Amino acid sequence: MNLKFNYGVLSIAMLFAFSSCKKSDLIESSPSASAAGKNGATTSAVTWTTVLNGTTFSSRSVLEAHWNYLYPWGSDHNGSARMYASNTDRNHVYLENGGMTIKATRINWNEGNSSADPHLPIRYHSGAMHAKAQINVNDAFDTWEISGDFKAPVTRGSWPAFWITGATSWPPECDILEFKGSTTNWQNTVDGPDWQNTSWETTQTVISNAASTWHNYKLVLTRIKNSSGAWTNDVRCQYYIDGVLRGTHTGTNHANKPMWLIINLQMEGSSGSPGPTADTYYYSKNIIVRKGKTT
């Protein structure tokens, strides 16, 4: 989603950097999986802790226990949609059939420009949610899995995403689902010393029925060891669609950096314009996050 921080936005965003789920929200599971070491050469058992168990869209109270409204930094980002969902405004983020729907609606009045670069005119009201629990590949939890089922709009001007991004700096970023006005899904890994000096690694996959059929999108993060078996600050990023590995990237210096998990429907910008005049819908369910410790 190409998140750029300026110092003003970063100072606001840092206020949100310390939210996390309570111990009572975690569900322990037995060691039942493996994680690869450097370049996938070795495997080890992993003890998993569930952070989000796939049922957080079951009711409004459960949703609000695990998710916050808007982006972590506010209502605006890099497109022409402004986020309006809240615990009293359910026009753009609502629950149905065990899942969450985000609706983007075209407006016909002047609401000024987005406060975020590139400061596009606001033409839509839409919704965004970010998880209270943050992703952090570190000594305590060296492996993470993040997945969800989605039906994502692919018309010109629609820009749905399911992604993680740095809570205190940008980069890092990993885009698990990102459609930019076409049937091509972009799975991106972004790193670099700062937002002015970034490098991108991208895997593109065409999903012709992405808008009409549920598909599962998953990211597995595994901290990489060096040739001596010691942890590095690099993270292997494996991107899956419907259980099929689509791309393996390296997140340079992604370890020990807390990240937000975000679901949002942005509009226009990188997805083209003019965007749709009819309402645009983005459906999600079964969001699962678990963190693991290699044993």
C-alpha positions in Angstrom: 0.0 0.0 0.0 3.1 2.2 -0.1 2.8 3.9 3.3 4.9 7.0 3.6 5.4 8.6 7.0 6.1 12.2 7.6 7.1 13.3 11.1 3.7 14.6 11.9 1.9 11.4 10.9 4.6 9.3 12.6 4.1 11.1 15.9 0.4 10.5 15.8 0.9 6.9 14.7 3.3 6.1 17.6 0.5 6.8 20.0 -1.1 3.5 18.7 2.1 1.5 18.6 1.7 -0.1 22.0 -1.8 -1.7 21.7 -1.8 -5.5 22.0 -4.1 -8.3 22.8 -4.6 -9.3 26.4 -3.2 -12.6 27.7 -6.8 -13.8 28.0 -7.2 -13.4 24.3 -4.5 -16.0 23.5 -5.2 -19.6 22.9 -2.3 -22.1 23.3 -1.9 -24.9 20.9 0.4 -27.9 20.9 3.7 -28.1 18.8 2.3 -29.1 15.5 4.2 -27.4 12.7 7.6 -26.7 11.3 9.6 -23.6 10.4 12.4 -23.4 8.0 15.8 -22.1 8.9 18.0 -20.1 6.6 16.9 -20.6 2.9 14.6 -23.3 4.1 17.4 -25.8 4.7 16.3 -27.1 8.1 13.1 -27.6 9.9 12.2 -27.3 13.6 9.1 -27.8 15.7 7.1 -24.7 16.5 4.9 -24.1 19.5 2.0 -21.9 18.4 0.0 -19.3 20.2 -3.2 -18.1 18.6 -3.7 -14.3 18.4 -6.8 -14.1 16.2 -8.8 -17.3 15.9 -11.0 -16.7 12.8 -14.1 -15.7 14.7 -13.5 -12.0 15.4 -16.2 -11.0 12.9 -18.9 -13.0 14.8 -20.4 -10.0 16.6 -19.9 -6.3 17.0 -18.6 -6.7 20.6 -16.1 -9.4 19.5 -15.0 -7.2 16.6 -14.4 -4.2 18.8 -12.5 -6.4 21.3 -9.9 -7.3 18.7 -10.0 -4.5 16.1 -9.8 -0.7 16.0 -11.6 1.5 13.4 -9.8 3.5 10.7 -6.2 3.3 9.9 -3.8 3.4 12.9 -2.9 7.0 11.8 -6.4 8.2 11.1 -9.0 8.4 8.3 -6.9 9.3 5.2 -4.3 7.5 3.2 -2.9 7.5 -0.4 -6.2 7.3 -2.4 -9.4 9.3 -2.8 -11.4 7.5 -0.1 -11.8 8.7 3.5 -12.6 6.2 6.2 -15.7 6.8 8.3 -16.5 3.6 10.2 -16.9 3.8 14.0 -18.9 2.1 16.8 -21.8 4.4 15.9 -21.3 4.6 12.1 -21.9 1.2 10.6 -22.6 2.4 7.0 -19.2 1.4 5.7 -18.0 -1.4 7.9 -20.6 -4.0 9.0 -21.0 -7.7 9.8 -23.0 -10.2 8.0 -23.0 -14.0 7.5 -20.0 -14.4 9.9 -17.8 -12.0 8.0 -17.1 -8.3 7.6 -18.1 -6.2 4.7 -16.4 -2.9 3.8 -18.4 -0.6 1.4 -17.0 2.3 -0.5 -19.6 4.9 -1.6 -19.0 7.7 -4.1 -19.9 11.2 -2.8 -21.1 14.1 -4.8 -19.9 17.0 -2.7 -16.6 18.7 -2.0 -14.8 17.3 1.0 -11.4 18.7 0.3 -8.3 16.6 -0.2 -6.7 13.7 1.6 -4.3 14.7 4.3 -1.9 11.9 3.1 0.5 12.1 0.1 -0.4 12.5 -2.8 -3.3 14.5 -1.3 -6.0 13.4 -3.8 -9.5 14.9 -3.7 -11.8 12.9 -1.5 -14.4 11.3 -3.7 -15.4 8.3 -1.6 -16.4 7.3 1.9 -15.1 3.8 2.8 -13.8 1.8 5.7 -10.6 0.5 7.3 -9.9 -1.7 10.3 -6.6 -2.5 12.1 -6.0 -5.3 14.6 -5.2 -4.3 18.2 -2.6 -7.0 18.4 0.6 -6.2 16.5 2.9 -8.5 14.5 6.5 -8.7 15.8 9.0 -11.3 14.7 11.5 -11.4 17.6 13.3 -13.7 20.0 10.1 -14.6 21.8 8.1 -15.4 18.6 10.3 -16.1 15.6 7.5 -17.4 13.3 4.1 -15.9 12.4 1.2 -16.9 10.2 -1.4 -14.4 9.0 -4.3 -15.5 6.8 -7.8 -14.7 5.7 -10.6 -15.4 3.2 -11.6 -12.6 0.9 -13.8 -11.6 -2.0 -12.1 -8.5 -3.3 -13.3 -5.9 -5.9 -11.2 -5.7 -9.1 -12.8 -2.9 -11.1 -10.9 0.2 -12.1 -10.6 2.6 -9.2 -11.0 -0.1 -6.4 -8.0 -0.7 -4.2 -8.6 -3.4 -1.5 -5.8 -4.6 0.7 -4.9 -6.9 3.5 -1.4 -6.0 4.8 1.0 -5.4 7.6 3.1 -2.2 8.0 5.5 -0.7 10.5 4.0 0.7 13.7 6.8 3.0 14.5 8.5 3.5 11.1 8.0 2.8 7.4 9.3 0.5 6.0 8.8 -2.4 6.8 5.6 -3.5 4.9 4.2 -6.8 3.6 1.1 -6.8 1.3 -0.7 -10.1 1.5 -3.6 -9.0 -0.7 -3.6 -5.9 -2.9 -5.7 -5.5 -6.0 -5.2 -2.3 -7.9 -8.1 -2.0 -10.3 -7.6 -5.3 -12.1 -7.6 -9.1 -11.5 -3.9 -9.1 -10.6 -3.1 -9.5 -6.9 0.2 -7.9 -5.7 2.1 -9.5 -2.8 4.9 -7.1 -1.9 7.7 -6.9 0.6 9.1 -3.5 1.3 12.3 -2.7 3.2 15.0 -0.1 3.4 16.6 2.3 5.9 13.8 4.9 5.6 10.8 5.8 3.4 13.0 7.7 1.0 15.2 4.7 0.3 13.1 1.6 -0.1 13.4 -1.6 -2.1 10.4 -3.7 -3.3 10.1 -7.4 -4.0 6.8 -8.3 -5.7 4.9 -11.4 -6.7 1.9 -10.9 -9.1 -0.9 -13.5 -9.5 -3.9 -13.2 -11.7 -7.1 -14.3 -10.0 -9.9 -13.9 -12.5 -12.8 -14.6 -10.1 -11.3 -12.7 -7.1 -14.5 -10.6 -6.7 -17.0 -13.4 -6.9 -15.3 -16.3 -5.2 -13.7 -16.7 -1.8 -10.0 -17.1 -1.8 -7.5 -17.6 1.0 -4.5 -15.3 1.2 -1.7 -16.1 3.7 1.7 -14.8 4.8 4.2 -16.9 6.8 7.0 -14.9 8.4 10.1 -16.8 9.6 13.1 -15.3 11.2 16.3 -16.3 9.3 19.4 -17.8 10.9 22.9 -17.2 9.6 25.4 -20.0 8.7 26.4 -20.3 12.4 22.8 -20.9 13.5 22.4 -17.5 15.1 19.3 -15.3 14.5 19.6 -12.4 12.0 17.3 -9.4 11.7 16.1 -10.6 8.3 12.7 -12.4 7.9 11.7 -14.9 5.2 8.2 -13.9 3.8 6.3 -16.7 2.2 3.1 -15.6 0.3 0.3 -18.1 -0.4 -3.0 -18.0 -2.2 -5.4 -20.9 -1.6 -2.6 -22.9 0.0 -0.2 -22.6 -3.0 3.1 -20.9 -2.4 3.3 -18.0 -4.8 6.4 -16.1 -3.7 9.2 -16.2 -1.2 10.8 -12.8 -0.4 13.3 -11.6 2.2 12.3 -8.9 4.6 15.6 -7.2 5.3 15.7 -6.0 8.9 12.1 -6.8 9.5 12.7 -8.6 12.8 12.1 -6.7 16.0 9.8 -4.2 14.3 6.2 -4.2 15.5 3.7 -4.0 12.6 0.0 -3.3 12.3 -2.4 -5.6 10.5 -4.8 -3.7 8.3 -7.9 -4.5 6.2 -9.0 -1.5 4.1 -10.8 -0.5 0.9 -9.0 2.5 -0.6 -10.1 3.9 -4.0 -8.5 5.4 -7.1 -4.8 6.4 -6.6 -2.7 3.4 -7.9 -5.9 1.6 -8.9 -6.8 4.1 -11.6 -9.5 6.7 -12.2 -12.2 7.5 -12.6 -13.4 5.0 -10.1 -16.9 3.4 -9.9 -20.0 5.4 -9.4 -21.9 2.5 -7.8 -21.1 1.2 -4.3 -18.0 -1.1 -4.1 -17.9 -4.0 -1.7 -15.0 -5.9 -0.1 -15.7 -9.1 1.9 -13.5 -10.8 4.5 -13.8 -13.6 7.0 -11.8 -16.2 8.9 -8.9 -13.9 9.8 -6.4 -16.0 11.6 -3.1 -14.8 13.2 -0.8 -17.1 15.2 2.7 -16.7 16.5 5.2 -19.4 17.1 8.4 -20.2 19.0 10.9 -22.6 17.4 11.8 -25.4 19.8 
